[in-house]
Amino acid sequence: MSERTLQKEVGLVRANKQYLVSIEGLPSARVHDIIVNKDGKRALVTALSHDAVEAMTLDQMEVKPGQQFEIYPETNQLSIGGHMFGRIINALGDPIDSLGAFPPKNSPFVLEKEAGDLAGRESIHQQFVTGFSMIDTVLPLGKGQRQLLMGSVRSGTETFCKKVIHNQSTSDMICIYATIGKPETYVRRLASDILNNETKKNTIILASTSEDPVPLSTIAPSVALYIAEHFCDEGKDVLLIFDDLYTHAKNLREIALLEGHLPGRESYPGDIFYKQAHLIERAGNFKGKGSITLLPILQTDIESTTDLIMTNIMGTTDGHYLFSPERFARGIFPPVQEEESVTRVGKHTQSVVQKQLSTAIVSLLADASEQRKYTQFGTQVSEATRSVINMGESVRFILNQDEEEKLSLETQAILLSLVFTTLSTGKDAGFFSKNYEGLRDTITKRKEFEGLRKAVHEKDSLDAFIAEMEKHTQLFKKVCR
């Protein structure tokens, strides 16, 4: 046994304020140590002073002056491994789904780790495939990228994350979904949606709920990251979702105000940027290891993107997707506003054809939107203008996928490139509406298109790829009605 355990130091509570406790004694305690009372209820040491230890409770408990706490004797406080897949755990790593206990604990409880320097990181060079054309082709995501998802509660961010996890069920990607201060009903619905037979083998839900003590919500992202780093160190690729960092920030603000810290802008603690940026920076693509792709969610009804927390996180991540509640309500999926979204490193993972196709699509959608404004005034439009509008509407139709539809990168590129071929000359979105399923299945399955699928990654320009597609025009026409 260690010297710290042999000493059996005991601290006495001298004051408390809700879940914050001031304790005399425990001279060898350190920040982030876990301490326990005689009932085994836990608290986390958050600060040290010359005559006291400050801690916040992690379990529901009634704290009174004079109550005793001692340092938790266990070295290992988490049980991490493959047994976590398909399970729901709390922010302390304990199972809360009534499906049985975990094996003996094999890992210490580490909340703070260095993000790692550049020497230990690799450039992001491999694409993270979501199965959705709007993301994979237009606004690509790389393995190890930190990409912010922002939108209101009804903008589809949660649905998008669920579908992305479903689409990883045939890959080796490990998925960890961390909820922060969400209602228990939300967690139950989330579990029923994503912990099915296909995803149980690679998915973990770490749930801190609104019924838990507030401190659990503040440590949930750190614990989720620590678990993700465990699998990353084994060479695995991990998808980590924080849902959501606005609730996390509000809980940090509540604790800071209770502790009597001077409030900063919008009453947030002065170190709020450091705390959240430090979490986000721990994700990435690592040499000799795997990757952690981080999707932090910001759910807010505030329309302004100049809000403190939003601007802080936007400045820390590698890009952002802005989700539109209006598009989601109209059945558009994924409901991402491409004109307001940015991916700073994702395009480095694409082939030349994909990059140029992405640029062509964004430019076309912007032109079509601009031209459509003039038609609202009843003015006559030229044939060229009508063609741009039709092409834009056709691209929009193809980008709007069914939530359950997963497309390969090659199928996405070929379908979207069809809009730029002679096959679509004089055609509108109705043409693609009638023939979409036939075209999709033909492109995906038929051997005659195998060379074209390879060309998505091999051709040195979009023009060369379009020329190759033109050679298949007769095959496309046979499929179309």
Secondary structure, DSSP 8 states (H G I E B T S, - for coil): --HHHHHT--EEEEEEETTEEEEE--TT--TT-EEE-TT--EEEEEEE-SS-EEEEESS-----TT-EEEE---S--B--SGGGTT-EE-TTS-B-SSS---SS--B----------GGGB----SEE--S-HIIIIIS-EETT-B-EEEE-TTSSHHHHHHHHHHTTTTSS-EEEEEEEEE-HHHHHHHHHHH-STTTTTTEEEEEEETTS-HHHHHHHHHHHHHHHHHHHHTT-EEEEEEE-HHHHHHHHHHHHHHTT----GGG--TTHHHHHHHHHHT-EEBTTS-EEEEEEEEE-S---S--HHHHHHHTTSSEEEEB-HHHHHTT-SS-B-GGG-EESSGGGGS-HHHHHHHHHHHHHHHHHHHHHHHHTTT----HHHHHHHHHHHHHHHHH---TT----HHHHHHHHHGGGSGGGTT--HHHHHHHHHHHHHHHHH-GGGHHHHHHHHH-SSHHHHHHHHHTTHHHHHHH--
